[in-house]
Amino acid sequence: MKVFYLMKHSLLVWLALITLTANAQTSSLAGKVLDETGQPLPGASVQIKNLQKSTTTTGDGAYQLGGLSNGTVTVTVSYIGYQSHSQEVSIKGNTNLNFNLKPSAESLNEVVVVGYGTQTRREITGSIAKVTGDQIASTPAPSFESALAGRAAGVQVTTGSGIAGSSAQIRIRGIGSISGGGEPLYVIDGIPMTSDIFSGAGANGDGRVRAGFNQNPLATLNPNDIESVDILKDAGAAGIYGSRGANGVILITTKRGKAGAPKFNFSSKVGLSSASNRPHYTNSEQWLQLRQEAWENDGNTGLAPLPANITWDEAKNTNTDWWDLTTREAVSQDYSLSVSGGGKKYKAFLSGAWNDNPSYIVGNSYKRLSTRGNLDYTFNDKLSASLSSSWAQGDNQRVLAAWAGGIGDAMSSALPIFPIYKDPATNDGNPYFFNGANPVRSEENTDWRTLDTRWISNVYLNYTPIKDLTIRVGGSLDYNDTQQDRYQSKYLIDGAKPINGQSLRFPVWVTNYNTNATATYNFKFTDKHKFTALAGVEYQRSVTKQYSRIELFGPNATGVFYKNPDLLDQATKYYVNDKGGLIAPDGRWAFASVFARLNYTYNDKFVIQALARTDGSSRFGPNNKYGFFPAISGAWIASQEDFVKSMEWVSLLKFRAGYGITGNANIPSDKWRSYYKVDEGKYGNEPIIYPSQLANPDLKWEDIRSIDLALEYGFLNNRITGEISYYNKKTTDALLNINLPDHVGYESQYRNLGKIRNQGFELSLNTKNIVSKDFSWTTNFNIATNNNKILDVGGLPSEAIQGGTNDTRVIVGYPIGTNFLVRYAGVDPADGNPIWLDKDGNQTKTYSPDNRVAAGKVTPDFSGGLTNTFNYKGFEFSTLFTFVKGQDLWDNSAKFQFQGASTQNWVVREDFFDRWRKPGDIAKYPRSYYNTANGYPGVTAQYLFNSNMFLYDGSYIKLKQATIAYTLPAEAMRKLKLSNVKFYLTGVNLLTFTKYPGGDPEVARDYENATDRNLSANVTYLTPPQQKSFILGVNLNF
């Protein structure tokens, strides 16, 4: 209550500060901002600087500035990609005036956020892609990073599943590591964020993996607070982050206040969600038919035995649709309110938002409550300060999924012949069927919540002691408190004669401190020679504290801890006070850094940038604590040359080139040390301590050496703009977590052994296809290729490094995440048994794991996005298609679904009906057996059946988003005393075109560790498909 009391009174104080600038003057200036053809420019800035008045235009280019006095003022209008325009205007009552802007030489003066500062587009020598806050806020997505899909060339975004609160996977220009983290560095308002999905992973490394999915630590960030996202892709851009820039950097800039009277923005969304692709499984009659067929194919007679002691009569009278029982149509809500304003000394932005996003899975939802306050204050001409602070709480009501059960059971071992309930009198006191999988029993007897409370704050002081020199000093705190509570009742813990319940808590606290100081100096020798120099220091420290568990088991465990504090007190006394349960594995790390950057511009045509950073990290051995990461890049703006200016159809030609070294330090702490593990009850029921990790004092950074070549272009007054680029990244000293031979005495060791190459081309193309007074059509297209190859792994065999349980391997000469499988060649029509290929490509009827070869890859050949936007007067219609081509999808659960009617006792997917049944049949799949291990020669166990029979073409085209919107005319809004009103209807994941028969081809399963995440990027094991959503929304500005 105290927190909300403080929030309420803080809100009143902020509102009072902002409204101080409001006055009772009644004159106004209104009109539209248009381009050279009369087309409206939404989002253009209109300012009266000396009066601290400003606004932005609405969707139809309309603006309005109120509270003016009669007289003459100077109005400045600006818009990205257009020349700014200033004009003296005589104000007399309600004055109307339209402005027409002319295209600039592309957006060379546009300000772009870079590491530790900003640069104009003219000065940029690296590869940076920008996504606006409007694009992110308009895309309904589980988290802001999912909204980046299809927006930037070379940035592949995979939203892994339809589970609320689950994580997305982002890869920038391929996968450059094997056992090091492959995710980009996220920086919000200068703060490197905690974004590791494995952070706080519990004593056994399963903290965020529990329940069959990885929870997303970025989900607490409110997308409506984001002003822009800048993606740094090459060493020329990301090199300033040194050892953490190898996988790219995502800079998140939040909204800040603007001078003038308070401006309010309110948005509301209501949505309806369901599964994007429903998998289709057998009903009871079909499953029983397949069961009997498999039984007879084994040479048996009579009726086949059924699992869970179910009789054939019971089975025939039961037809449970478990998918239908575990899914639903879910209603989501999202409300956000913000206010911006300020005076001569200060500018402020304040926001609050509440989001309730239940998934289509029964019992699963993610709720977010968030607030933000950003304040800029100018003390005098030399000293200013900025403050950014956000508080958010994510309430994730979790469910079991994938291998853990729940909806995963509905896709696997919950058979249609199983009932939901049974008479307790004849079922040992349990009202649920418990002799087999029962997702309803799991959902109704589990109360599972993860509560993430996150506070991100920073403060900066800017001091200008002399002209053109700015010293900036700041500090930040990123604090995350995660309390994961799970209760399972006696009806789930026990089967017969239920007595014991179980209450669990897994608490994790992550504290991330950062301090840095920079000095920036701008100087000119003449009008042609311009220099900008930056020097800085930075220190970051992260501390993770956690308990392995707090548990209450037995008849006293009657509820979840967060609803029953007395039960928590009982459990805490034993597990914390008595057993000393506080642990901190992989919990502490620190970076200490110095860096510098120098930019030189000659005659506004030639730009050279040199930068360097030295990082020291606690994560590496004493022999390699420090690393040095330099980069150099340059640009030639050829369109400034006279011989190009004569080509009137050329608006921009800018050539870029760069080379640099970045690093990757994203591994768990203390991996250079030896350590031991404790295993309970392994020797005479007594705990033992055994060696686990072998020390490596020479462990060091991964080095990534990058070459980037690019051409930025604009033609026909920028009716056509875009960029073509080529990159080549080579990773040396790649980090590998290798399995050691038994005779070493240790299980594993981290070593720098690998070499990896990523190279490819990127194209972005933006066109204004039709531009007229009332109608416009624009297109944004991007596509990127990537060729990934492992060059060296120090002579290690393919089995030394594995991608979890996903049958992907590290093989020299092939991409990371190569599918290592026996090849399936079809069905022998004579006997229905499968035909395999040996290593040499010869056919054989005997399955052998010795015949496994590189059979596919989980990385795509190319990916991209296509956006089309149509505007007619106040109406707007837009579509976003995303596409991926050339990747394989390994369905690790399909082999069990194929054998479902055997003793595997799983559901059977309908596409497996195309099977051999009698001699002469030409079928896609072989005959089924009651015991596969007795039927197919060489198959010794049902789970040892891995072949490319279950490797699918994972290519797809998705209608990711379609939106129809209407903005009220300016006159109507003026009567309503509103500056903008926009209604819209958005559909997400509406259509998917794919050859994959198992559901949604865009998957990222739960991962065990970074190696698993890198090697198994496109692998599914009972992964629930993504959500299909329809969202109705309204935006109000006043």
Buried (B, 14 or more C-beta within 10 A) or exposed (E): EEEEEEEEEBBEEBBEBBEEBEEEEEBBBBBBBBBEEBBBBBBBBBBBEEBBBBBBBBBBBBBBBBBBEEEEBEBBBBBBBBEEBEEEBEBEEBBEBBBBBEBBBBBBBBEBBBBBBEBBBBBBBBBBBBBBBBBBBBBBBBBBBBBBBBBBBBBBBBBBBBBBBBBBBBBBBBBBBBBBBBBBBBBBBBBBBBBBBBBBBBBEBBBBBBBBBBBBBBBBBBBBBBBBBBBBBBBBBBBBBBBBBBBBBBBBBBBBBBBBBBBBBBBBBBBBBBBBBBBBBBBBEBBBEBBBBBBEBBEBEEEBEBBBEBEBEBBEEBEBEBBEBBBBEBEBBBBBBBBBBBBEEBBBBBBBBBBBBBBBBBBBBBBBBBBBBBBBBBEEEEEBBBBBBBBBBBBBBBBBBBBBBBBBBBBBBBBBBBBBEBEEEEBEBBBBBBBBBBBBBBBBBBBBBBBBBBBBBBBBBBBBEEEEBBBBBBBBBBBBBBBBBBBBBBBBBBBEEBEBBBBBBBBBBBBBBBBBBBBBBEEEEEEEEBBBBBBBBBBBBBBBBBBBBBBBEEEEBBBBBBEBEEBBEBBBEEBBEEEEBEBEBBBBBBBBBBBBBBBBBEEBBBBBBBBBBBBBBBBBBEEBBBBBBBBBBBBBBBBBEEEBEEEEEBBBBBBBBBBBBBBBBBBBBBBBBEEEEEEEEEEEEEEEEEBBBBBBEEBBBBBBBBBBBBBBBBBBBBBBBBBBBBBBBBBBBBBBBBBBEEEEEBBBBBBBBBBBBBBBBBBBBBBBEEBEEEEBBBBBBBBBBBBBBBBBBBEBEBEBBBBBBBBBBBBBEBBBBBBBBBBBBBBBEEEBBBBBBBEEEEEBEEBBBEBBBBBBBBBBBBBBBBBBBBBEEBBBBBBBBBBBBBBBBBBBBBBBBBBBBBBBBBBBBBBBEEBBEEEEBEBEBBBBBBBBBEBBEBBEEBBEBBBBBBBBBBBBBBBBBBBBBBBBBBEEBBEEEBBBBBBBEBBBBBEBEBEBBBBBBBBBBBBBBBBBBBBBBBBBBBBBBBBBBBBEBBBBBB
